[in-house]
């Protein structure tokens, strides 16, 4: 009884402090942005009180240590457990983060590219074992298949490396098609024969975006808008090709010291990155997957199947990383990292859990998701492989 009373007192104090802090921060101007404004948690429900308390404690600790500037949204099925905004969206304009803030997804975009390919697969418009050169005749590697690209077993070198080798320093505004033309002209040597082993390469997913265009007859961004974003109500989601740069909700990417990171010639290359969205829109995508609205359960099971036997602790499927691959706590996820943006999109299949963290500042805390699972479950998880994953390629 005493412990319950102490808990209620602590919870009441937390709610009062959180309200006061939010009200105070709402009045702060740009000249005090380093005091890290926090937007009030907009949820008002008696459900998941324990989980919310533990999550808010975790994120406030990270925020006060100046290692967290992000939007968070966590849900189970249709229930939003926790959502909150921490910090600045655009320092130069004095705009704080809010539910409406739009972030570059970085490599979380690969999940969406994979879904686009698998939708065409379900419509029997392509086969996963089809050779890429049968769809893109100029593609110089004749034995590589769509599946090799999806699961990063192609051996292709990263385009950001070989493009720098073949292009002049003043070359700007590359496109997917131009990268493919460079590959056809110079035929950069693959790291190994296709299928031999796993090697994460962004090149795989820019080629997949071109395959979507070839098969669908639509541009990559038009295809996504018509087939995914519009049907799901993802009204704030767009590729960089269609981005409204005047939108005040569009965030800027920053270094750890809040120095704005500018775009470069690789920003126009999409499929591996280049999709901008909000936490709410990304939740709509996750829910549609749980409800089998985009892809059948059978196709999703294929996407969530490990495709690299040599990887023991974690694995990669078709557009998804995964952990706990042999037990009921299986997680499918993807992280991202590009030009100041660090992103994390996790889904635990057994309870339709979705964890979304979108950050526009280079803080590695975005990837320490084992702490979030601990806060949700109320137990100490021994598996801390999320911290290992944050050192992986994106």
C-alpha atoms as a printed R data frame, in Angstrom:
    type eleno elety resid chain resno      x       y       z
1   ATOM     1    CA   UNK     A     1  0.000   0.000   0.000
2   ATOM     2    CA   UNK     A     2  2.825   2.385   0.896
3   ATOM     3    CA   UNK     A     3  4.634   1.615  -2.361
4   ATOM     4    CA   UNK     A     4  1.469   2.316  -4.341
5   ATOM     5    CA   UNK     A     5  1.002   5.634  -2.515
6   ATOM     6    CA   UNK     A     6  4.643   6.601  -3.224
7   ATOM     7    CA   UNK     A     7  4.164   5.723  -6.878
8   ATOM     8    CA   UNK     A     8  1.030   7.883  -7.158
9   ATOM     9    CA   UNK     A     9  2.830  10.805  -5.506
10  ATOM    10    CA   UNK     A    10  5.759  10.399  -7.930
11  ATOM    11    CA   UNK     A    11  3.445  10.167 -10.907
12  ATOM    12    CA   UNK     A    12  1.466  13.248  -9.830
13  ATOM    13    CA   UNK     A    13  4.693  15.213  -9.343
14  ATOM    14    CA   UNK     A    14  5.924  14.082 -12.770
15  ATOM    15    CA   UNK     A    15  2.714  15.213 -14.489
16  ATOM    16    CA   UNK     A    16  2.749  18.608 -12.774
17  ATOM    17    CA   UNK     A    17  6.437  19.135 -13.567
18  ATOM    18    CA   UNK     A    18  5.949  18.072 -17.159
19  ATOM    19    CA   UNK     A    19  3.019  20.477 -17.618
20  ATOM    20    CA   UNK     A    20  4.906  23.407 -16.079
21  ATOM    21    CA   UNK     A    21  7.996  22.674 -18.124
22  ATOM    22    CA   UNK     A    22  6.021  22.517 -21.358
23  ATOM    23    CA   UNK     A    23  4.190  25.769 -20.631
24  ATOM    24    CA   UNK     A    24  7.457  27.499 -19.820
25  ATOM    25    CA   UNK     A    25  9.242  26.210 -22.902
26  ATOM    26    CA   UNK     A    26  6.431  27.332 -25.202
27  ATOM    27    CA   UNK     A    27  7.364  30.929 -24.330
28  ATOM    28    CA   UNK     A    28 11.053  30.558 -25.150
29  ATOM    29    CA   UNK     A    29 12.432  32.335 -28.218
30  ATOM    30    CA   UNK     A    30 15.281  31.546 -30.567
31  ATOM    31    CA   UNK     A    31 17.802  33.252 -28.308
32  ATOM    32    CA   UNK     A    32 17.290  30.452 -25.757
33  ATOM    33    CA   UNK     A    33 17.063  27.432 -28.057
34  ATOM    34    CA   UNK     A    34 19.989  25.732 -26.294
35  ATOM    35    CA   UNK     A    35 17.689  25.332 -23.307
36  ATOM    36    CA   UNK     A    36 16.032  22.679 -25.477
37  ATOM    37    CA   UNK     A    37 12.294  23.393 -25.758
38  ATOM    38    CA   UNK     A    38  9.946  20.459 -25.197
39  ATOM    39    CA   UNK     A    39  6.472  20.186 -26.625
40  ATOM    40    CA   UNK     A    40  3.801  18.982 -24.232
41  ATOM    41    CA   UNK     A    41  2.803  15.347 -24.612
42  ATOM    42    CA   UNK     A    42 -0.625  15.666 -26.231
43  ATOM    43    CA   UNK     A    43 -1.948  12.325 -24.980
44  ATOM    44    CA   UNK     A    44 -4.539  12.363 -22.222
45  ATOM    45    CA   UNK     A    45 -5.489   8.828 -21.273
46  ATOM    46    CA   UNK     A    46 -5.300   6.603 -18.238
47  ATOM    47    CA   UNK     A    47 -4.035   3.730 -20.384
48  ATOM    48    CA   UNK     A    48 -0.335   2.799 -20.367
49  ATOM    49    CA   UNK     A    49  0.437   5.139 -17.457
50  ATOM    50    CA   UNK     A    50  3.386   3.055 -16.267
51  ATOM    51    CA   UNK     A    51  4.845   2.780 -19.740
52  ATOM    52    CA   UNK     A    52  4.417   6.514 -20.366
53  ATOM    53    CA   UNK     A    53  6.073   7.375 -17.071
54  ATOM    54    CA   UNK     A    54  9.111   5.190 -17.818
55  ATOM    55    CA   UNK     A    55  9.373   6.413 -21.412
56  ATOM    56    CA   UNK     A    56  9.123  10.067 -20.446
57  ATOM    57    CA   UNK     A    57 11.751   9.579 -17.774
58  ATOM    58    CA   UNK     A    58 14.074   7.988 -20.340
59  ATOM    59    CA   UNK     A    59 13.660  10.631 -23.029
60  ATOM    60    CA   UNK     A    60 13.843  13.559 -20.616
61  ATOM    61    CA   UNK     A    61 17.118  12.185 -19.261
62  ATOM    62    CA   UNK     A    62 18.555  11.954 -22.774
63  ATOM    63    CA   UNK     A    63 17.247  15.404 -23.601
64  ATOM    64    CA   UNK     A    64 18.728  17.028 -20.519
65  ATOM    65    CA   UNK     A    65 22.093  15.445 -21.386
66  ATOM    66    CA   UNK     A    66 21.887  17.219 -24.755
67  ATOM    67    CA   UNK     A    67 22.004  13.936 -26.673
68  ATOM    68    CA   UNK     A    68 18.453  13.944 -28.001
69  ATOM    69    CA   UNK     A    69 16.683  16.274 -30.458
70  ATOM    70    CA   UNK     A    70 13.829  14.343 -32.026
71  ATOM    71    CA   UNK     A    71 10.185  13.408 -32.409
72  ATOM    72    CA   UNK     A    72  9.064  10.170 -30.790
73  ATOM    73    CA   UNK     A    73  5.934   8.121 -31.456
74  ATOM    74    CA   UNK     A    74  5.317   4.691 -29.903
75  ATOM    75    CA   UNK     A    75  2.162   2.654 -30.457
76  ATOM    76    CA   UNK     A    76  0.674  -0.799 -29.962
77  ATOM    77    CA   UNK     A    77 -1.809  -1.565 -32.690
78  ATOM    78    CA   UNK     A    78 -4.138   1.437 -32.838
79  ATOM    79    CA   UNK     A    79 -3.183   2.685 -29.358
80  ATOM    80    CA   UNK     A    80 -0.598   5.442 -29.179
81  ATOM    81    CA   UNK     A    81  1.387   4.846 -26.003
82  ATOM    82    CA   UNK     A    82  3.619   7.888 -26.218
83  ATOM    83    CA   UNK     A    83  4.358  10.805 -28.524
84  ATOM    84    CA   UNK     A    84  6.419  13.873 -27.862
85  ATOM    85    CA   UNK     A    85  8.714  16.409 -29.495
86  ATOM    86    CA   UNK     A    86 12.097  17.399 -28.074
87  ATOM    87    CA   UNK     A    87 14.082  20.355 -29.349
88  ATOM    88    CA   UNK     A    88 14.447  22.435 -32.486
89  ATOM    89    CA   UNK     A    89 13.281  21.827 -36.042
90  ATOM    90    CA   UNK     A    90 14.849  24.907 -37.598
91  ATOM    91    CA   UNK     A    91 17.157  26.976 -35.415
92  ATOM    92    CA   UNK     A    92 17.681  29.740 -37.956
93  ATOM    93    CA   UNK     A    93 13.918  30.396 -38.133
94  ATOM    94    CA   UNK     A    94 13.282  29.721 -34.442
95  ATOM    95    CA   UNK     A    95 10.940  26.780 -35.152
96  ATOM    96    CA   UNK     A    96 10.631  24.110 -32.473
97  ATOM    97    CA   UNK     A    97  9.755  20.508 -33.239
98  ATOM    98    CA   UNK     A    98  6.077  19.541 -33.185
99  ATOM    99    CA   UNK     A    99  3.798  16.706 -34.329
100 ATOM   100    CA   UNK     A   100  3.807  18.329 -37.779
101 ATOM   101    CA   UNK     A   101  7.590  18.374 -38.200
102 ATOM   102    CA   UNK     A   102  8.851  16.745 -41.404
103 ATOM   103    CA   UNK     A   103 12.097  14.753 -41.381
104 ATOM   104    CA   UNK     A   104 14.335  13.120 -43.976
105 ATOM   105    CA   UNK     A   105 13.959   9.363 -43.409
106 ATOM   106    CA   UNK     A   106 17.455   8.585 -44.694
107 ATOM   107    CA   UNK     A   107 17.809   4.788 -45.055
108 ATOM   108    CA   UNK     A   108 14.407   4.100 -43.518
109 ATOM   109    CA   UNK     A   109 13.368   5.025 -47.081
110 ATOM   110    CA   UNK     A   110 14.630   1.572 -48.091
111 ATOM   111    CA   UNK     A   111 11.663   0.025 -46.287
112 ATOM   112    CA   UNK     A   112  9.305   1.990 -48.546
113 ATOM   113    CA   UNK     A   113 11.256   1.147 -51.698
114 ATOM   114    CA   UNK     A   114 11.091  -2.531 -50.737
115 ATOM   115    CA   UNK     A   115  7.325  -2.304 -50.181
116 ATOM   116    CA   UNK     A   116  6.970  -0.737 -53.637
117 ATOM   117    CA   UNK     A   117  8.866  -3.631 -55.238
118 ATOM   118    CA   UNK     A   118  6.932  -6.273 -53.280
119 ATOM   119    CA   UNK     A   119  3.617  -4.712 -54.310
120 ATOM   120    CA   UNK     A   120  4.642  -5.186 -57.952
121 ATOM   121    CA   UNK     A   121  5.690  -8.741 -57.083
122 ATOM   122    CA   UNK     A   122  2.247  -9.478 -55.612
123 ATOM   123    CA   UNK     A   123  0.659  -8.084 -58.767
124 ATOM   124    CA   UNK     A   124  2.799 -10.568 -60.736
125 ATOM   125    CA   UNK     A   125  4.473  -7.736 -62.633
126 ATOM   126    CA   UNK     A   126  7.946  -8.949 -61.679
127 ATOM   127    CA   UNK     A   127  9.692 -11.959 -60.183
128 ATOM   128    CA   UNK     A   128 12.217 -11.593 -57.387
129 ATOM   129    CA   UNK     A   129 14.584 -13.987 -59.144
130 ATOM   130    CA   UNK     A   130 14.421 -11.952 -62.360
131 ATOM   131    CA   UNK     A   131 17.745 -10.657 -63.600
132 ATOM   132    CA   UNK     A   132 18.065  -6.914 -63.262
133 ATOM   133    CA   UNK     A   133 19.508  -6.592 -66.779
134 ATOM   134    CA   UNK     A   134 16.289  -8.039 -68.206
135 ATOM   135    CA   UNK     A   135 14.475  -4.977 -66.839
136 ATOM   136    CA   UNK     A   136 17.268  -2.404 -67.168
137 ATOM   137    CA   UNK     A   137 19.228  -3.482 -70.276
138 ATOM   138    CA   UNK     A   138 22.094  -1.064 -69.610
139 ATOM   139    CA   UNK     A   139 22.761  -2.632 -66.198
140 ATOM   140    CA   UNK     A   140 26.177  -4.277 -66.725
141 ATOM   141    CA   UNK     A   141 26.035  -7.146 -64.217
142 ATOM   142    CA   UNK     A   142 24.081  -9.890 -65.947
143 ATOM   143    CA   UNK     A   143 23.641 -12.412 -63.147
144 ATOM   144    CA   UNK     A   144 22.340 -10.104 -60.422
145 ATOM   145    CA   UNK     A   145 18.691 -10.501 -59.472
146 ATOM   146    CA   UNK     A   146 16.120  -8.273 -57.821
147 ATOM   147    CA   UNK     A   147 16.383 -10.396 -54.690
148 ATOM   148    CA   UNK     A   148 20.158  -9.837 -54.555
149 ATOM   149    CA   UNK     A   149 19.463  -6.104 -54.450
150 ATOM   150    CA   UNK     A   150 16.692  -6.322 -51.850
151 ATOM   151    CA   UNK     A   151 18.738  -8.320 -49.333
152 ATOM   152    CA   UNK     A   152 22.122  -6.650 -50.010
153 ATOM   153    CA   UNK     A   153 23.821  -9.699 -51.496
154 ATOM   154    CA   UNK     A   154 24.674  -8.158 -54.860
155 ATOM   155    CA   UNK     A   155 28.249  -7.166 -54.052
156 ATOM   156    CA   UNK     A   156 27.749  -3.772 -55.695
157 ATOM   157    CA   UNK     A   157 30.010  -0.995 -54.392
158 ATOM   158    CA   UNK     A   158 28.379   2.060 -52.859
159 ATOM   159    CA   UNK     A   159 27.615   4.663 -55.535
160 ATOM   160    CA   UNK     A   160 28.816   7.517 -53.328
161 ATOM   161    CA   UNK     A   161 32.318   6.017 -53.607
162 ATOM   162    CA   UNK     A   162 32.609   5.221 -57.313
163 ATOM   163    CA   UNK     A   163 30.769   8.381 -58.405
164 ATOM   164    CA   UNK     A   164 33.399  10.488 -56.670
165 ATOM   165    CA   UNK     A   165 36.036   8.560 -58.605
166 ATOM   166    CA   UNK     A   166 34.452   9.051 -62.017
167 ATOM   167    CA   UNK     A   167 32.931  12.536 -61.705
168 ATOM   168    CA   UNK     A   168 34.545  15.943 -61.737
169 ATOM   169    CA   UNK     A   169 34.568  17.797 -58.444
170 ATOM   170    CA   UNK     A   170 32.089  20.373 -59.728
171 ATOM   171    CA   UNK     A   171 29.492  17.805 -60.870
172 ATOM   172    CA   UNK     A   172 26.140  18.474 -59.219
173 ATOM   173    CA   UNK     A   173 22.601  17.179 -58.913
174 ATOM   174    CA   UNK     A   174 23.028  13.517 -59.721
175 ATOM   175    CA   UNK     A   175 19.989  11.372 -60.521
176 ATOM   176    CA   UNK     A   176 19.425   7.620 -60.328
177 ATOM   177    CA   UNK     A   177 19.549   7.402 -64.110
178 ATOM   178    CA   UNK     A   178 22.905   9.202 -64.233
179 ATOM   179    CA   UNK     A   179 24.358   6.819 -61.654
180 ATOM   180    CA   UNK     A   180 23.205   3.879 -63.770
181 ATOM   181    CA   UNK     A   181 24.836   5.478 -66.823
182 ATOM   182    CA   UNK     A   182 28.119   5.745 -64.910
183 ATOM   183    CA   UNK     A   183 27.836   2.092 -63.939
184 ATOM   184    CA   UNK     A   184 27.206   1.105 -67.564
185 ATOM   185    CA   UNK     A   185 30.155   3.181 -68.795
186 ATOM   186    CA   UNK     A   186 32.799   2.339 -66.165
187 ATOM   187    CA   UNK     A   187 31.502  -0.967 -64.770
188 ATOM   188    CA   UNK     A   188 32.947  -0.576 -61.251
189 ATOM   189    CA   UNK     A   189 34.159  -3.919 -59.955
190 ATOM   190    CA   UNK     A   190 31.773  -5.609 -57.488
191 ATOM   191    CA   UNK     A   191 33.230  -6.548 -54.123
192 ATOM   192    CA   UNK     A   192 32.325 -10.206 -54.695
193 ATOM   193    CA   UNK     A   193 30.141 -12.423 -56.855
194 ATOM   194    CA   UNK     A   194 26.405 -11.971 -56.376
195 ATOM   195    CA   UNK     A   195 24.891 -14.109 -53.616
196 ATOM   196    CA   UNK     A   196 28.201 -14.868 -51.908
197 ATOM   197    CA   UNK     A   197 27.583 -12.848 -48.750
198 ATOM   198    CA   UNK     A   198 25.844  -9.840 -47.209
199 ATOM   199    CA   UNK     A   199 27.241  -6.371 -47.825
200 ATOM   200    CA   UNK     A   200 25.083  -3.312 -47.209
201 ATOM   201    CA   UNK     A   201 25.154  -1.013 -50.240
202 ATOM   202    CA   UNK     A   202 22.989   1.993 -51.016
203 ATOM   203    CA   UNK     A   203 23.467   1.283 -54.721
204 ATOM   204    CA   UNK     A   204 21.076  -1.661 -54.477
205 ATOM   205    CA   UNK     A   205 18.141   0.549 -53.609
206 ATOM   206    CA   UNK     A   206 18.677   3.253 -56.208
207 ATOM   207    CA   UNK     A   207 18.570   0.473 -58.823
208 ATOM   208    CA   UNK     A   208 15.367  -0.862 -57.231
209 ATOM   209    CA   UNK     A   209 13.826   2.619 -57.581
210 ATOM   210    CA   UNK     A   210 14.646   2.522 -61.306
211 ATOM   211    CA   UNK     A   211 13.060  -0.927 -61.565
212 ATOM   212    CA   UNK     A   212  9.860   0.472 -60.008
213 ATOM   213    CA   UNK     A   213  9.843   3.199 -62.634
214 ATOM   214    CA   UNK     A   214 10.453   0.783 -65.504
215 ATOM   215    CA   UNK     A   215  7.807  -1.742 -64.442
216 ATOM   216    CA   UNK     A   216  5.109   0.723 -63.336
217 ATOM   217    CA   UNK     A   217  5.605   3.282 -66.092
218 ATOM   218    CA   UNK     A   218  5.554   6.010 -63.434
219 ATOM   219    CA   UNK     A   219  8.283   8.044 -61.807
220 ATOM   220    CA   UNK     A   220  9.392   6.703 -58.428
221 ATOM   221    CA   UNK     A   221  7.772   9.577 -56.521
222 ATOM   222    CA   UNK     A   222  4.531   9.428 -58.527
223 ATOM   223    CA   UNK     A   223  4.285   5.685 -57.977
224 ATOM   224    CA   UNK     A   224  4.754   6.037 -54.225
225 ATOM   225    CA   UNK     A   225  2.257   8.892 -54.043
226 ATOM   226    CA   UNK     A   226 -0.436   7.055 -56.000
227 ATOM   227    CA   UNK     A   227  0.043   3.564 -54.591
228 ATOM   228    CA   UNK     A   228  1.142   4.180 -50.995
229 ATOM   229    CA   UNK     A   229  1.022   7.707 -49.634
230 ATOM   230    CA   UNK     A   230 -2.361   8.854 -50.946
231 ATOM   231    CA   UNK     A   231 -4.288   5.608 -50.216
232 ATOM   232    CA   UNK     A   232 -2.931   5.503 -46.658
233 ATOM   233    CA   UNK     A   233 -3.597   9.179 -45.943
234 ATOM   234    CA   UNK     A   234  0.122   9.985 -45.645
235 ATOM   235    CA   UNK     A   235 -0.515  13.612 -46.590
236 ATOM   236    CA   UNK     A   236  2.790  14.933 -45.281
237 ATOM   237    CA   UNK     A   237  5.029  12.407 -47.043
238 ATOM   238    CA   UNK     A   238  6.963  13.148 -50.214
239 ATOM   239    CA   UNK     A   239 10.270  12.493 -51.903
240 ATOM   240    CA   UNK     A   240 12.879  15.210 -52.132
241 ATOM   241    CA   UNK     A   241 11.864  15.679 -55.788
242 ATOM   242    CA   UNK     A   242  8.467  17.076 -54.761
243 ATOM   243    CA   UNK     A   243  9.436  18.701 -51.468
244 ATOM   244    CA   UNK     A   244  8.037  22.125 -50.606
245 ATOM   245    CA   UNK     A   245 11.112  23.913 -49.317
246 ATOM   246    CA   UNK     A   246  9.001  26.824 -48.029
247 ATOM   247    CA   UNK     A   247  7.056  24.590 -45.611
248 ATOM   248    CA   UNK     A   248  7.718  25.849 -42.066
249 ATOM   249    CA   UNK     A   249  7.321  22.283 -40.771
250 ATOM   250    CA   UNK     A   250 10.305  21.085 -42.799
251 ATOM   251    CA   UNK     A   251 13.227  20.477 -40.466
252 ATOM   252    CA   UNK     A   252 16.911  21.114 -41.076
253 ATOM   253    CA   UNK     A   253 19.632  18.542 -40.452
254 ATOM   254    CA   UNK     A   254 22.282  19.481 -37.890
255 ATOM   255    CA   UNK     A   255 25.600  18.252 -36.569
256 ATOM   256    CA   UNK     A   256 26.119  17.545 -32.864
257 ATOM   257    CA   UNK     A   257 27.047  21.198 -32.397
258 ATOM   258    CA   UNK     A   258 23.887  22.383 -34.190
259 ATOM   259    CA   UNK     A   259 25.717  23.351 -37.352
260 ATOM   260    CA   UNK     A   260 23.375  23.046 -40.324
261 ATOM   261    CA   UNK     A   261 24.446  20.363 -42.809
262 ATOM   262    CA   UNK     A   262 23.943  21.386 -46.423
263 ATOM   263    CA   UNK     A   263 22.715  19.180 -49.260
264 ATOM   264    CA   UNK     A   264 25.200  17.854 -51.811
265 ATOM   265    CA   UNK     A   265 25.127  16.293 -55.274
266 ATOM   266    CA   UNK     A   266 23.910  12.936 -53.935
267 ATOM   267    CA   UNK     A   267 20.662  14.276 -52.473
268 ATOM   268    CA   UNK     A   268 18.847  13.911 -55.777
269 ATOM   269    CA   UNK     A   269 19.556  10.170 -55.823
270 ATOM   270    CA   UNK     A   270 16.579   8.432 -54.211
271 ATOM   271    CA   UNK     A   271 15.278   4.998 -53.269
272 ATOM   272    CA   UNK     A   272 18.036   4.419 -50.741
273 ATOM   273    CA   UNK     A   273 17.033   7.676 -49.009
274 ATOM   274    CA   UNK     A   274 15.234  10.863 -50.018
275 ATOM   275    CA   UNK     A   275 11.759  10.362 -48.501
276 ATOM   276    CA   UNK     A   276 10.516  13.015 -46.055
277 ATOM   277    CA   UNK     A   277  7.689  12.377 -43.603
278 ATOM   278    CA   UNK     A   278  6.261  12.831 -40.105
279 ATOM   279    CA   UNK     A   279  6.039  10.365 -37.233
280 ATOM   280    CA   UNK     A   280  2.259  10.145 -37.688
281 ATOM   281    CA   UNK     A   281  2.492   9.307 -41.389
282 ATOM   282    CA   UNK     A   282  5.079   6.616 -40.694
283 ATOM   283    CA   UNK     A   283  2.745   5.118 -38.096
284 ATOM   284    CA   UNK     A   284  0.030   4.915 -40.766
285 ATOM   285    CA   UNK     A   285  2.428   2.869 -42.878
286 ATOM   286    CA   UNK     A   286  3.246   0.537 -39.988
287 ATOM   287    CA   UNK     A   287 -0.428   0.004 -39.169
288 ATOM   288    CA   UNK     A   288 -1.221  -0.753 -42.812
289 ATOM   289    CA   UNK     A   289  1.438  -3.465 -42.753
290 ATOM   290    CA   UNK     A   290  0.088  -4.979 -39.536
291 ATOM   291    CA   UNK     A   291 -3.378  -4.985 -41.120
292 ATOM   292    CA   UNK     A   292 -2.079  -6.552 -44.380
293 ATOM   293    CA   UNK     A   293 -3.432  -3.626 -46.401
294 ATOM   294    CA   UNK     A   294 -0.312  -3.106 -48.499
295 ATOM   295    CA   UNK     A   295  1.163  -6.579 -48.581
296 ATOM   296    CA   UNK     A   296 -0.259  -9.980 -47.723
297 ATOM   297    CA   UNK     A   297  0.877 -11.794 -44.600
298 ATOM   298    CA   UNK     A   298  2.660 -14.315 -46.847
299 ATOM   299    CA   UNK     A   299  4.659 -11.644 -48.663
300 ATOM   300    CA   UNK     A   300  5.538  -9.902 -45.405
301 ATOM   301    CA   UNK     A   301  6.730 -13.206 -43.963
302 ATOM   302    CA   UNK     A   302  9.068 -13.480 -46.956
303 ATOM   303    CA   UNK     A   303 10.325  -9.940 -46.353
304 ATOM   304    CA   UNK     A   304 10.956 -10.734 -42.689
305 ATOM   305    CA   UNK     A   305 12.821 -13.977 -43.424
306 ATOM   306    CA   UNK     A   306 16.594 -13.898 -42.820
307 ATOM   307    CA   UNK     A   307 18.494 -14.000 -46.096
308 ATOM   308    CA   UNK     A   308 22.058 -14.155 -44.757
309 ATOM   309    CA   UNK     A   309 22.906 -17.355 -42.893
310 ATOM   310    CA   UNK     A   310 26.392 -16.077 -42.091
311 ATOM   311    CA   UNK     A   311 24.918 -13.313 -39.902
312 ATOM   312    CA   UNK     A   312 24.277 -14.862 -36.492
313 ATOM   313    CA   UNK     A   313 23.205 -12.099 -34.085
314 ATOM   314    CA   UNK     A   314 20.967 -10.158 -36.453
315 ATOM   315    CA   UNK     A   315 19.999 -10.411 -40.092
316 ATOM   316    CA   UNK     A   316 18.547  -8.708 -43.156
317 ATOM   317    CA   UNK     A   317 15.455  -9.700 -45.083
318 ATOM   318    CA   UNK     A   318 13.931  -7.861 -48.046
319 ATOM   319    CA   UNK     A   319 14.267  -4.232 -47.011
320 ATOM   320    CA   UNK     A   320 14.266  -4.929 -43.284
321 ATOM   321    CA   UNK     A   321 16.879  -5.574 -40.627
322 ATOM   322    CA   UNK     A   322 15.793  -7.946 -37.881
323 ATOM   323    CA   UNK     A   323 16.678  -9.183 -34.394
324 ATOM   324    CA   UNK     A   324 15.461 -12.026 -32.197
325 ATOM   325    CA   UNK     A   325 14.913 -13.872 -35.445
326 ATOM   326    CA   UNK     A   326 14.199 -17.258 -33.866
327 ATOM   327    CA   UNK     A   327 11.840 -16.357 -31.021
328 ATOM   328    CA   UNK     A   328  8.489 -14.695 -30.394
329 ATOM   329    CA   UNK     A   329 10.071 -11.289 -29.731
330 ATOM   330    CA   UNK     A   330 11.177 -10.890 -33.349
331 ATOM   331    CA   UNK     A   331 11.789  -7.295 -34.330
332 ATOM   332    CA   UNK     A   332 11.915  -5.960 -37.877
333 ATOM   333    CA   UNK     A   333 13.377  -2.507 -38.292
334 ATOM   334    CA   UNK     A   334 15.564  -0.092 -40.197
335 ATOM   335    CA   UNK     A   335 17.783   2.762 -39.114
336 ATOM   336    CA   UNK     A   336 18.843   5.778 -41.131
337 ATOM   337    CA   UNK     A   337 21.635   8.354 -41.178
338 ATOM   338    CA   UNK     A   338 22.041  11.163 -43.730
339 ATOM   339    CA   UNK     A   339 23.046  14.837 -43.549
340 ATOM   340    CA   UNK     A   340 22.270  15.400 -39.877
341 ATOM   341    CA   UNK     A   341 19.234  13.106 -39.774
342 ATOM   342    CA   UNK     A   342 19.236   9.932 -37.706
343 ATOM   343    CA   UNK     A   343 16.112   7.821 -37.797
344 ATOM   344    CA   UNK     A   344 14.821   4.602 -36.263
345 ATOM   345    CA   UNK     A   345 11.745   2.610 -37.304
346 ATOM   346    CA   UNK     A   346 11.182  -0.544 -35.200
347 ATOM   347    CA   UNK     A   347  8.282  -2.997 -35.205
348 ATOM   348    CA   UNK     A   348  7.803  -5.936 -32.804
349 ATOM   349    CA   UNK     A   349  5.520  -8.348 -34.576
350 ATOM   350    CA   UNK     A   350  3.981 -10.257 -31.676
351 ATOM   351    CA   UNK     A   351  2.130  -7.263 -30.193
352 ATOM   352    CA   UNK     A   352  1.968  -4.905 -33.204
353 ATOM   353    CA   UNK     A   353  4.384  -2.536 -31.490
354 ATOM   354    CA   UNK     A   354  5.745   0.411 -33.477
355 ATOM   355    CA   UNK     A   355  8.653   2.578 -32.349
356 ATOM   356    CA   UNK     A   356  9.437   5.683 -34.410
357 ATOM   357    CA   UNK     A   357 12.217   8.134 -33.626
358 ATOM   358    CA   UNK     A   358 13.004  10.857 -36.154
359 ATOM   359    CA   UNK     A   359 15.936  13.103 -35.309
360 ATOM   360    CA   UNK     A   360 17.445  16.031 -37.173
361 ATOM   361    CA   UNK     A   361 20.602  16.121 -35.051
362 ATOM   362    CA   UNK     A   362 23.483  13.647 -35.053
363 ATOM   363    CA   UNK     A   363 22.804  11.884 -31.742
364 ATOM   364    CA   UNK     A   364 23.459   8.123 -31.477
365 ATOM   365    CA   UNK     A   365 20.869   7.839 -28.701
366 ATOM   366    CA   UNK     A   366 18.281   7.455 -31.468
367 ATOM   367    CA   UNK     A   367 19.506   3.895 -32.034
368 ATOM   368    CA   UNK     A   368 19.609   2.657 -28.418
369 ATOM   369    CA   UNK     A   369 16.163   1.109 -28.746
370 ATOM   370    CA   UNK     A   370 16.796  -1.646 -26.196
371 ATOM   371    CA   UNK     A   371 16.215   1.051 -23.557
372 ATOM   372    CA   UNK     A   372 12.829   1.809 -25.092
373 ATOM   373    CA   UNK     A   373 11.833  -1.849 -25.023
374 ATOM   374    CA   UNK     A   374 12.865  -1.952 -21.359
375 ATOM   375    CA   UNK     A   375 10.690   1.070 -20.621
376 ATOM   376    CA   UNK     A   376  7.728  -0.443 -22.453
377 ATOM   377    CA   UNK     A   377  8.038  -3.929 -20.950
378 ATOM   378    CA   UNK     A   378  9.162  -2.847 -17.500
379 ATOM   379    CA   UNK     A   379 12.046  -5.330 -17.527
380 ATOM   380    CA   UNK     A   380 15.780  -5.229 -18.147
381 ATOM   381    CA   UNK     A   381 16.620  -6.712 -21.537
382 ATOM   382    CA   UNK     A   382 20.072  -8.245 -21.750
383 ATOM   383    CA   UNK     A   383 20.216  -7.891 -25.542
384 ATOM   384    CA   UNK     A   384 21.841  -4.568 -26.389
385 ATOM   385    CA   UNK     A   385 22.508  -5.292 -30.052
386 ATOM   386    CA   UNK     A   386 20.772  -2.023 -30.970
387 ATOM   387    CA   UNK     A   387 23.911  -0.268 -29.810
388 ATOM   388    CA   UNK     A   388 25.929  -2.441 -32.153
389 ATOM   389    CA   UNK     A   389 23.593  -1.684 -35.039
390 ATOM   390    CA   UNK     A   390 24.134   2.046 -34.671
391 ATOM   391    CA   UNK     A   391 27.688   1.455 -35.912
392 ATOM   392    CA   UNK     A   392 26.438  -0.340 -39.019
393 ATOM   393    CA   UNK     A   393 26.040   1.154 -42.478
394 ATOM   394    CA   UNK     A   394 22.805   2.915 -43.319
